[in-house]
Amino acid sequence: MTDSPTTIPVGVTVNGEDHEFDTAITILELLERLSLPTKGIAVAVDGAVHPRTRWDRPIERGWQIEILTAVQGG
């Protein structure tokens, strides 16, 4: 029997909906998988703005992610 690496799913909540991924994923990859734009949006993680400069880093298990789009008008 060979030892194979154990894959631990990464579970996160995006805009109130649970998602699970088999491998590590970044915010940019998440947006792509969910068919969401990368421009004209803001991302918050656990209630705090997640800077665009960190969108290429892996998402951590249990994050509460909110993806907000800019809307014109008031």
Buried (B, 14 or more C-beta within 10 A) or exposed (E): EEEEEEEEEBEBEBEEEEBEBEEBBBBBBBBEEEEBEEEEEEBEBEEEEBEBEEBEEEBEEEBEBBBEEEEEEE
